[in-house]
Amino acid sequence: MSKRKTVVAVMFGGRSVEHDVSIVTGNQIIKAFDPEKFDVVPVYITRDGKWFTGEPLLELKNFDDDKLLEHKDIQPVILSPDVRHHGLIINPLAGRWQKSEIKRIDICFPAIHGSHGEDGTLQGLFELADIPYVGFATLGSALTNDKIMTKQVLQQSGIPVVDGLFFTRTEWLDDSDAVIQRIKDQLTYPVFIKPATLGSSIGIGRADTDELLRASIDVAANFDRRILVEQAVVGGIEINCSVMGYKDDIQTSVLEQPVSWVLNFAI
């Protein structure tokens, strides 16, 4: 007898501002699975929080179609927190002439960036459903998604971090001059301004002047109720390293140094 395929639910999209990037990430993950060993179930979450599944969601090119979700092979779906289901309920609001279907899932692979995907909320749902999943557990996800909490935990563990400070959106709106002065008292230009709980690009700005600092904080405050300002590291070298494993069985990737360049065009 042939071995049963492992059923993997790859979840992407989501309510985050990084929705579009997540769609690409999800597609890359889906394409990486060996179809001889894995049965991949796509789970797409819209910007307003609706969940769908269906074969058309397996292809990135289909997302160019504005009417994709109206396709007959795409159905609404939810991940049931009931351990008896251990998976997805397809067409959960079935009417009199329809029926719901349970799709058992062996493992969930979240590919949602930012809010409601990397912040522990989705991981908590997996825990309730008693379904194994890829990535950090609930606490680790919540901590590492929050840049302010991450810095505090690292500092308490004796790991060096760059100087920084944080404040709330309310503090900024109530007295922006006081916040600017506090930043200038503790840090020197250039500085980076970041929403506390987003990714590494959206809402982030670099400031070398008071004017740029104010403008960057205004942008960041639109994305988060807490804002982090950090001293810029000038002349530093960025190194990326991926870590995979569990408990004592840990593997690290080859170290990667991102390279940037400037293209010069002759006109």
CORMOPE-V767342 format. One record per pair of residues at least 24 apart in sequence whose ideal C-beta (glycine too) atoms are under 8 Angstrom apart, sorted by sequence separation. I is the first residue (numbers start at 1). GAP is how many residues later the second one is. If there is no record, write none. Layout:
# CORMOPE-V767342
i = <I I>
gap = <GAP GAP>
This chain:
# CORMOPE-V767342
i = <52 53 107 108 109 110 163 189 193 8 51 52 106 107 108 109 110 120 195 198 50 51 77 79 105 106 107 108 118 119 184 193 194 198 206 51 107 118 119 193 197 19 30 51 195 196 79 195 197 8 10 12 15 166 180 183 196 5 6 7 8 10 12 13 14 27 114 195 196 5 6 7 8 9 10 11 12 13 15 27 195 196 5 6 8 9 10 11 12 13 14 15 27 180 194 195 5 7 9 11 13 15 43 180 193 194 53 193 194 24 43 193 194 23 53 192 176 179 191 192 191 23 191 192 176 191 87 187 190 86 187 188 189 81 85 86 87 187 190 43 83 86 172 79 83 183 41 79 81 82 83 147 81 148 173 80 147 172 53 79 146 147 146 79 145 169 169 170 172 169 168 169 168 169 167 168 166 167 166 41 166 167 165 166 41 164 165 164 164 45 49 163 164 162 163 162 9 162 151 9 119 148 9 7 29 148 147 29 115 114 115 114 26 114 25 113 25 114 22 22 22 21 18 22 7 9 16 18 7 8 11 16 17 7 8 9 11 14 16 17 7 8 9 10 11 12 13 14 16 6 7 8 9 11 12 14 15 16 6 8 10 11 14 15 16 14 14 11 11 18 17 18 16 18 17 17 17>
gap = <24 24 24 24 24 24 24 24 24 25 25 25 25 25 25 25 25 25 25 25 26 26 26 26 26 26 26 26 26 26 26 26 26 26 26 27 27 27 27 27 27 28 28 28 28 28 29 29 29 30 30 30 30 30 30 30 30 31 31 31 31 31 31 31 31 31 31 31 31 32 32 32 32 32 32 32 32 32 32 32 32 32 33 33 33 33 33 33 33 33 33 33 33 33 33 33 34 34 34 34 34 34 34 34 34 34 35 35 35 36 36 36 36 37 37 37 38 38 38 38 39 40 40 40 41 41 42 42 42 43 43 43 43 44 44 44 44 44 44 45 45 45 45 46 46 46 47 47 47 47 47 47 48 48 48 49 49 49 50 50 50 50 51 52 52 52 55 55 55 56 57 57 58 58 59 59 60 60 61 62 62 62 63 63 64 64 64 65 66 67 67 67 67 68 68 69 70 71 77 78 78 78 79 80 80 80 81 82 82 83 83 84 85 85 86 86 88 88 89 90 91 92 95 95 96 96 96 96 97 97 97 97 97 98 98 98 98 98 98 98 99 99 99 99 99 99 99 99 99 100 100 100 100 100 100 100 100 100 101 101 101 101 101 101 101 102 103 106 111 180 181 181 182 184 185 186 206>
